[in-house]
Amino acid sequence: MNANAQLLQQQQQQQQQQQQQNPGAAIAVAMNAATQTTTPPGFNSSRRFIARYILWLVVLTLMSGKYIPSAILSAMSIIILKEGTIFSGKNMKWMLLSIVSFLSSVVAFACFRGSQKIDEDRAYTLYITFWLASKSIQMIWGIILGLFLFSAATSKSSSSSFDITTATATPTATATATATPATATATATATTNTAANTTVANTITTTTSSLAPSDNYNNNIKKID
């Protein structure tokens, strides 16, 4: 145990010396430590799954003009994704969509409230500008977010669909792999049987030749006659 502890200390000291001599290696080690995944398998996938469903609700609330619920749902999606690995590429993509959804909801709400505070008769141009900005953000980002979610749902379903070519090829390969040892076994068995038959035939021939009467025996019989 003491020897192992000393070896570990020596390795740590060597790593520290290398990091001091090469600052780039120290930065790389720090980045690896920061980006190292400490979550259990499937945790990030479940977070993204929940966030996608919440973003579908964001689309519905934003398109219907309910800006405050849309902002709240977007914030929930951000919090859920933040529980996973932050530096994951997929998590960052959905995190970005959630952040943009939150900002769009807040800006659309601010523009809509601003249009309500403006007197339509005195400043119609300013009123219509705020109102159009609110509705434009509402419609444009709602459609874009819906297209993102629809694309993610269809790509996931197509990737998990049944592939008839793969399903047909797999049993064939398995049957071939199974048949090859069987053929080799049958060949070896046939060879063994042939060798055994040859041995038996040789034994029978030897026995028959030993039991056959010899020439001397036949001559003696002739002399007696």
Protein Blocks (a to p, Z undefined) as FASTA:
>chain_A
ZZmmmmmmmmmmmmmmmmmmmmmlmmmmmmmmmmpcfbdehklmmmmmmmmmmmmmmmmm
mmnopaklmmmmmmmmmmmmmmmcfklmklmmmmmmmmmmmmmmmmmmmmmmmmmmpcfk
lmmmlmmmmmmmmmmmmmmmmmmmmmmmmmmmmmmmmmmmccfklmmmmmmmmmmmmmmm
mmmmmmmmmmmmmmmmmmmmmmmmmmmmmmpccfklmmmmmmmZZ
